[in-house]
Amino acid sequence: MRLHTSIAAILMTVALAGCETSEQGQRAGTGALIGGAGGALVGQAIGRDTKSTLIGAGAGALLGAAVGSSTTPQRRGQEMCRYQDRSGRIYTAPCDDRYYNGDY
C-alpha cells in the first residue's frame, strides 16, 4: 500500500510541476523534483529507514526549489523604469536601451 501511495504522490508532483507557466516556476518545480529525489537517496543511505528517506526527500525538495527559483536568469527588458513626460506625468514602463547602456 505504501508503494502505491508513494508512486501516486510522485506522479502527481510531476504532473503539477508541468503546469507552471513562468520560467521561474518551472525551474523551481524541476529543482524540487531533482532535490527531492536526491534527498530521498541520501536520507535512505544515511538512516536506512522510511522516516529518514522522507525527511531527506522533503529537505531536498525545499532546497532544490529554492535553488531552482533563485538561479532563473534575468532577461533584458524585465526591469521597469520610471519616466516623466513633458507635462510632468510620471509613469512606469519597461526600461529602454538608455538603462542598459548607463545613459539614464
N, C-alpha and C positions, 0 to 999 in steps of 0.2 A: 504494500500500500504506500509506503514512504517513497519508493522508487517512482511510482506513478505520479504522486503529488509533486515530487521534485522535477520530473520531466515536464509536467504541465506548467509549473512555475517558470521554468527556463524558456519554454516555447512562448508563453505569454509575454515574458520580458523581451524576447527577441522581436515578437510581433509589434509590441508597443514602441520599442525603440525605432522601428522603421517608420512610424507615423509622424515623427518630429519633422518639422519643415525647415527650421533655421539651421544653418551650418553649425552654430554653437551647440544647439540642442542635439544634433546628430553626433557631433564629436563627444559630447557628454554621455550620450547613450552608448556609443561604441566603447568609450573608456570604461563605463560602468560594467559592461559585459566582459571586457577583457580583464579588468581588475577583479571582478567577482570570480571569474574562472581561476585566475592566478592565485587569488587569496584563498579560494577553496583548496587548491592543491597544496599551498603552503600550510594552511591550517591542518589538513589531513596528515601531512608529513610530520608536523610538529606534535600534534596531540593524539593522532591515531584514533579519534572517535568523532561521532557526528557533531557534537557540540563545538569542537574545535574547528571542524570544517565549516559550519555555519557562521561562526564568528569570523573566520578568515574570509569567507565569501562576502559577508556584509562590509567588513573593513576594506577589502579590496575594491568592492563596488563603489563605496563612497570616495575612496582615494582616486580611483580611475575616472569617476565622473568629474571630480574637481580638476584633475589634470587635463582631461579632455576639453572641458569647458574653458579653462584658462589658456590653453595653447591655440585657440582659434585665431588664425591670422586676421589682422585688421586690413580691410580693403580700402583703397583710396576712394574717397567720396562718402564714407560713412559718417565723417565728422560733420557736425552742424556748426555754422558760424553765425554771429550776429552782424547784421548790416543796417545801415541807416540811409534812407533815400533822401532826395533833395528837399523834401518837405519836412524832414525831421522824424518821419515814422521809422521805428526800429522793428526789424523783422528777422526771423531766422530762416536759413536756407542751407543746403549743402555747400560746403566750402569750395571755392574755386581755386584755380592754379596759384593765385597770389598767396594763399595759405600754405601751400606745399613748397613754394619757392622762397618763402620768408619775406615776401614783399607786401606785407599787410600793415 
